[in-house]
Structure formats: structure tokens, C-alpha cells
């Protein structure tokens, strides 16, 4: 399940809850908890399935693991647990689908496209999406940003809003960046199993520039949202994570080919991904 990394999901769901609360004046706490359950199970599912398929392909035996990339190492150390990993992924996927069906019945068919796309990303990410450079770059952000934040807002507020859309752009760019930077240590290993992400196709230099551009885009989304008055002024709290984003950008540019020196940037990138949506959510709650 990669439990330490699941903290990203509550941060993204909190942003959706905050968007719904700011636009509608309040939220159904039970529905918010159920949305969180579905989102956490979705994250567990994609993690467990990724562990299973990377073990089966042999990738886990080739990666150089860091505290932030390369898988958990659980299955190479305990191969008999591979079936449990697959079962965990499928059960979590079923729970996510069940939560989605409930909300479709309660809120209507507007949620269905988001839910179906989310399930497709979970199932196809490791085996197919990771071989399509553009999709591999965008899918993680779409899943945790557009789908998770806007989906949470929809089930709580009952409608799509510009507030939720603009807020969702923050984790959309940040989570795509999270996976992008985490791919730097794995480029050579990924090539051996047929993956084709941005770093493999265009090189680490281009990947570093994309990383910086996506980080800037995430912060611009906050600023533009405030200027357009779809986000409250207090949402600028999200800019506080720049204290970690700036050294992460510098590290990505300077140490793209030195994995040991890049590790601090990987950690700073994780902090940016967690803190920024939480700070923007706090700004929405403050109003």
C-alpha cells in the first residue's frame, strides 16, 4: 500500500472539501468521510497494483530505491506476497467503485465520467499509460487533481464550480511533477521493461524544464484564481510552500544526472505536494 505516501490523498480531498464549503456554505460530514474513503482506496489500489506489476515485470529488481522512489521493495524481499498485493489492489479498487456508485445514485450521472476515468487510470497506469509519454506525465495529476478535487466538490456541493476547477489545477500540476521527479532515479531501469515516459523520450534536461514549468503553473493557478475572485485572498497561503519549491527546482536543474545529490529535492517535492493543497484549503476555510 506504500502507507507513508497515502498522506497525499487526504491533502487533495481536503482541498475539494474546502472548495465545496466555500461555495456552498457547508458540507455533509458523512459524505466527506465517504469521499475520503473512496479516494484513499483508489490510492491504495494504484500503489498495490503498481507494486504487483513492477514485480512481475522484473522492474523492482533493477531499480535503485530511494526514500521517495523505486517502489517499497516488499515483493522482491517476499515474493510469495505478490498475490496478496494483487488482491489488495483489486479489493481497494472495488471499494472505490462502490463508493462511486453510491454517489452516482445520490448525486446523479454528472459524477460518472470522473469516476470512470479515475478507474481507468488506476487499472491502466502501470501496464499501458507508463508507455505513453504525455499520458504518463499528465495522468497522475489528473487523478489526484482534476478528478479527486473536483469529484469531492461535486459530491458535496452538488455541482461543478470554477472554484473547484481552479483549486484542482494546483495538485494537477504538482502531482504530475511528483511522479516526474521520482522517475529520475529509475530512467535506466524503466527502459528495460518498455516504459516510455518524458525522461526516456526527451531526456533529463527537458524533464527538468517541464518540472520547473509545472511548479510555476501550480502557483500561477493560485494567483490567477485569486485575481479572478474564484479563490479567496487567503488562498495565497498556498504560496508559502515556495520555501521548499525553490530549492526543489534548483535541485532538479542542477542534479538531474546525480541521483545522490537529487534526493533532497525529492523530499522537498513531497513537502510541496502535501503542504500546498492543505494551505490553499486553509485559505478557502478562512474565506
DODRENGU-10316 format. One record per residue (C-alpha): residue number from 0; residue in three letters; x, y, z. Coordinates in Angstrom, 2 decimals, decimal comma. Layout:
DODRENGU-10316
k;r;u;v;w
NUM;ALA;X;Y;Z
...
This chain:
DODRENGU-10316
k;r;u;v;w
0;UNK;0,00;0,00;0,00
1;UNK;3,02;2,32;0,49
2;UNK;1,31;3,73;3,58
3;UNK;3,63;6,71;4,17
4;UNK;2,68;8,12;0,77
5;UNK;-1,08;7,92;1,35
6;UNK;-0,97;11,27;3,17
7;UNK;-1,16;12,93;-0,25
8;UNK;-4,77;11,78;-0,68
9;UNK;-6,26;13,49;2,41
10;UNK;-4,48;16,69;1,34
11;UNK;-6,18;16,61;-2,07
12;UNK;-9,57;15,59;-0,69
13;UNK;-9,34;18,38;1,89
14;UNK;-8,95;20,83;-0,97
15;UNK;-12,15;19,52;-2,57
16;UNK;-13,98;19,73;0,76
17;UNK;-12,76;23,29;1,26
18;UNK;-13,88;24,33;-2,23
19;UNK;-17,34;22,91;-1,58
20;UNK;-17,56;24,57;1,83
21;UNK;-16,51;27,97;0,44
22;UNK;-19,05;27,94;-2,40
23;UNK;-21,99;26,24;-0,66
24;UNK;-21,51;27,35;2,93
25;UNK;-21,20;23,87;4,44
26;UNK;-20,73;20,18;3,69
27;UNK;-22,21;16,83;4,67
28;UNK;-19,58;15,39;7,03
29;UNK;-20,64;11,77;6,37
30;UNK;-20,35;12,28;2,63
31;UNK;-16,97;13,98;3,09
32;UNK;-15,73;10,97;5,07
33;UNK;-17,06;8,58;2,42
34;UNK;-15,37;10,58;-0,34
35;UNK;-12,10;10,34;1,61
36;UNK;-12,54;6,57;1,95
37;UNK;-13,06;6,16;-1,78
38;UNK;-10,07;8,36;-2,59
39;UNK;-7,74;6,58;-0,15
40;UNK;-8,80;3,20;-1,56
41;UNK;-8,10;4,49;-5,07
42;UNK;-4,60;5,48;-3,98
43;UNK;-4,06;2,12;-2,26
44;UNK;-5,25;0,33;-5,39
45;UNK;-2,90;2,10;-7,78
46;UNK;0,02;1,62;-5,36
47;UNK;-0,62;-2,10;-4,81
48;UNK;-1,21;-2,82;-8,50
49;UNK;1,93;-0,90;-9,36
50;UNK;3,89;-2,98;-6,84
51;UNK;2,46;-6,20;-8,32
52;UNK;3,08;-5,38;-11,99
53;UNK;6,55;-3,94;-11,36
54;UNK;7,45;-7,14;-9,52
55;UNK;6,07;-9,33;-12,31
56;UNK;7,93;-7,36;-15,00
57;UNK;11,20;-7,59;-13,06
58;UNK;11,50;-3,81;-12,72
59;UNK;11,68;-3,98;-8,92
60;UNK;14,89;-5,99;-9,21
61;UNK;16,53;-3,31;-11,39
62;UNK;15,62;-0,05;-9,69
63;UNK;17,88;1,78;-7,28
64;UNK;15,47;2,58;-4,46
65;UNK;15,49;5,94;-2,72
66;UNK;13,27;7,01;0,19
67;UNK;10,90;8,53;-2,39
68;UNK;11,10;6,31;-5,47
69;UNK;11,72;2,79;-6,74
70;UNK;8,82;1,05;-5,00
71;UNK;8,67;-0,31;-1,48
72;UNK;10,91;-3,32;-2,09
73;UNK;8,38;-5,54;-0,33
74;UNK;7,83;-8,10;-3,08
75;UNK;11,47;-8,67;-4,07
76;UNK;12,11;-9,45;-0,39
77;UNK;8,94;-11,54;-0,01
78;UNK;7,86;-12,88;-3,45
79;UNK;5,07;-15,06;-2,03
80;UNK;3,22;-11,85;-1,09
81;UNK;2,65;-10,96;-4,75
82;UNK;-0,82;-12,49;-4,80
83;UNK;-1,70;-10,52;-1,68
84;UNK;-0,53;-7,34;-3,40
85;UNK;-2,78;-8,09;-6,38
86;UNK;-5,72;-8,93;-4,12
87;UNK;-5,17;-5,77;-2,10
88;UNK;-5,22;-3,68;-5,27
89;UNK;-8,39;-5,32;-6,58
90;UNK;-10,28;-5,09;-3,26
91;UNK;-9,36;-1,42;-2,88
92;UNK;-10,45;-0,83;-6,48
93;UNK;-13,81;-2,50;-5,76
94;UNK;-14,36;-0,31;-2,69
95;UNK;-13,56;2,80;-4,72
96;UNK;-16,05;1,71;-7,39
97;UNK;-18,71;1,00;-4,76
98;UNK;-18,29;4,47;-3,24
99;UNK;-18,55;5,95;-6,72
100;UNK;-21,76;4,04;-7,48
101;UNK;-23,28;5,30;-4,23
102;UNK;-22,54;8,92;-5,08
103;UNK;-23,83;8,49;-8,65
104;UNK;-27,11;7,21;-7,19
105;UNK;-27,24;10,13;-4,73
106;UNK;-25,96;12,99;-6,89
107;UNK;-26,71;11,87;-10,43
108;UNK;-24,78;10,99;-13,56
109;UNK;-22,56;14,09;-13,56
110;UNK;-20,07;12,17;-11,42
111;UNK;-19,94;9,16;-13,75
112;UNK;-17,37;10,48;-16,29
113;UNK;-14,98;11,45;-13,48
114;UNK;-15,37;8,08;-11,78
115;UNK;-14,93;6,01;-14,93
116;UNK;-11,83;7,97;-15,97
117;UNK;-10,38;7,56;-12,49
118;UNK;-10,87;3,79;-12,53
119;UNK;-9,30;3,56;-16,00
120;UNK;-6,22;5,46;-14,82
121;UNK;-5,83;3,12;-11,84
122;UNK;-6,10;-0,04;-13,94
123;UNK;-4,06;1,13;-16,93
124;UNK;-1,33;3,25;-15,35
125;UNK;1,48;0,71;-14,93
126;UNK;0,71;-1,57;-17,87
127;UNK;-0,20;0,98;-20,56
128;UNK;-0,12;4,65;-19,54
129;UNK;3,53;4,39;-18,44
130;UNK;4,38;3,62;-22,09
131;UNK;2,74;6,81;-23,43
132;UNK;4,95;9,85;-22,62
133;UNK;2,28;12,56;-22,48
134;UNK;-0,29;10,41;-20,68
135;UNK;2,35;9,19;-18,22
136;UNK;3,17;12,81;-17,41
137;UNK;-0,42;14,02;-17,03
138;UNK;-2,33;11,02;-15,64
139;UNK;-1,12;11,26;-12,01
140;UNK;-2,04;14,93;-11,78
141;UNK;-5,40;14,38;-13,45
142;UNK;-6,17;11,60;-10,98
143;UNK;-5,24;13,49;-7,81
144;UNK;-6,15;16,95;-9,08
145;UNK;-8,98;17,30;-11,56
146;UNK;-10,70;14,03;-10,65
147;UNK;-10,15;13,87;-6,88
148;UNK;-10,66;17,55;-6,04
149;UNK;-13,49;18,20;-8,48
150;UNK;-15,11;14,85;-7,66
151;UNK;-15,06;15,59;-3,94
152;UNK;-16,50;19,04;-4,56
153;UNK;-19,22;17,61;-6,81
154;UNK;-20,47;15,03;-4,31
155;UNK;-20,54;17,67;-1,55
156;UNK;-21,71;20,79;-3,38
157;UNK;-23,86;19,04;-5,98
158;UNK;-22,39;20,93;-8,91
159;UNK;-19,15;21,76;-10,67
160;UNK;-17,73;25,17;-9,77
161;UNK;-14,94;27,36;-11,08
162;UNK;-13,54;27,42;-7,56
163;UNK;-13,13;23,65;-7,54
164;UNK;-11,69;23,65;-11,06
165;UNK;-9,05;26,28;-10,37
166;UNK;-8,21;24,74;-7,00
167;UNK;-7,84;21,32;-8,65
168;UNK;-5,20;22,70;-11,02
169;UNK;-2,81;23,04;-8,07
170;UNK;-2,48;19,29;-7,34
171;UNK;-2,91;18,54;-11,05
172;UNK;0,42;20,20;-11,81
173;UNK;2,08;19,25;-8,52
174;UNK;1,30;15,52;-8,53
175;UNK;2,35;15,17;-12,17
176;UNK;5,58;16,83;-11,06
177;UNK;5,84;14,45;-8,10
178;UNK;5,85;11,40;-10,36
179;UNK;8,07;13,11;-12,92
180;UNK;10,83;13,92;-10,44
181;UNK;10,55;10,46;-8,87
182;UNK;11,27;8,95;-12,30
183;UNK;14,76;10,47;-12,48
184;UNK;16,44;7,68;-10,44
185;UNK;14,62;4,98;-12,45
186;UNK;15,27;6,02;-16,06
187;UNK;17,67;3,21;-16,95
188;UNK;15,63;0,55;-15,17
189;UNK;12,36;1,79;-16,71
190;UNK;13,80;1,48;-20,20
191;UNK;14,50;-2,22;-19,69
192;UNK;10,78;-3,01;-19,24
193;UNK;9,50;-0,88;-22,10
194;UNK;8,39;2,26;-20,29
195;UNK;8,40;5,48;-22,33
196;UNK;7,96;8,49;-20,11
197;UNK;9,16;12,05;-20,74
198;UNK;12,65;11,45;-19,33
199;UNK;13,24;8,43;-21,57
200;UNK;11,88;10,01;-24,74
201;UNK;13,14;13,60;-24,36
202;UNK;15,93;13,35;-21,79
203;UNK;16,53;14,58;-18,26
204;UNK;17,28;18,16;-19,31
205;UNK;13,84;18,54;-20,89
206;UNK;12,32;16,72;-17,92
207;UNK;13,88;19,25;-15,54
208;UNK;12,43;22,14;-17,53
209;UNK;8,99;20,52;-17,57
210;UNK;9,25;20,03;-13,81
211;UNK;10,01;23,71;-13,26
212;UNK;7,23;24,80;-15,66
213;UNK;4,64;22,65;-13,87
214;UNK;5,68;24,01;-10,47
215;UNK;5,31;27,56;-11,73
216;UNK;1,93;26,69;-13,25
217;UNK;0,66;25,37;-9,91
218;UNK;1,47;28,65;-8,16
219;UNK;0,12;30,72;-11,05
220;UNK;-3,19;28,84;-10,72
221;UNK;-3,48;30,10;-7,13
222;UNK;-2,65;33,69;-8,07
223;UNK;-4,96;33,73;-11,10
224;UNK;-7,74;32,16;-9,04
225;UNK;-7,48;34,98;-6,50
226;UNK;-7,32;37,65;-9,22
227;UNK;-10,45;36,19;-10,84
228;UNK;-12,09;36,03;-7,39
229;UNK;-12,88;32,33;-7,67
230;UNK;-10,47;31,77;-4,79
231;UNK;-10,39;33,94;-1,66
232;UNK;-7,41;36,16;-0,93
233;UNK;-6,44;33,83;1,94
234;UNK;-5,72;31,09;-0,63
235;UNK;-2,43;32,85;-1,25
236;UNK;-1,30;30,95;1,83
237;UNK;-0,53;28,22;-0,69
238;UNK;2,43;30,26;-1,88
239;UNK;4,06;29,52;1,48
240;UNK;5,31;26,19;0,15
241;UNK;7,65;28,09;-2,18
242;UNK;10,18;27,78;0,62
243;UNK;10,52;24,13;-0,44
244;UNK;9,65;24,52;-4,13
245;UNK;12,50;26,89;-4,94
246;UNK;15,29;24,56;-3,72
247;UNK;13,48;21,63;-5,37
248;UNK;13,55;23,47;-8,70
249;UNK;17,21;24,29;-8,24
250;UNK;17,98;20,65;-7,41
251;UNK;16,11;19,35;-10,46
252;UNK;18,09;21,65;-12,75
253;UNK;21,49;21,17;-11,17
254;UNK;21,44;17,49;-10,20
255;UNK;19,39;15,74;-12,88
256;UNK;22,24;13,29;-13,51
257;UNK;23,37;12,88;-9,90
258;UNK;20,80;10,81;-8,03
259;UNK;22,52;11,13;-4,68
260;UNK;22,53;14,91;-4,90
261;UNK;18,93;14,90;-6,20
262;UNK;17,46;13,12;-3,17
263;UNK;16,96;16,32;-1,10
264;UNK;14,91;17,74;-3,99
265;UNK;12,76;14,59;-3,99
266;UNK;11,97;15,18;-0,33
267;UNK;11,28;18,88;-0,84
268;UNK;8,98;17,97;-3,73
269;UNK;6,93;15,70;-1,45
270;UNK;6,53;18,54;1,06
271;UNK;5,38;20,88;-1,71
272;UNK;2,76;18,35;-2,83
273;UNK;1,32;17,94;0,66
274;UNK;1,61;21,47;2,02
275;UNK;0,35;23,45;-0,98
276;UNK;-3,16;21,94;-1,27
277;UNK;-3,51;21,98;2,52
278;UNK;-2,56;25,67;2,70
279;UNK;-4,93;26,56;-0,15
280;UNK;-7,67;24,59;1,63
281;UNK;-7,00;26,50;4,85
282;UNK;-7,35;29,71;2,85
283;UNK;-10,71;28,55;1,50
284;UNK;-11,93;27,68;5,00
285;UNK;-10,83;31,08;6,27
286;UNK;-12,57;32,66;3,30
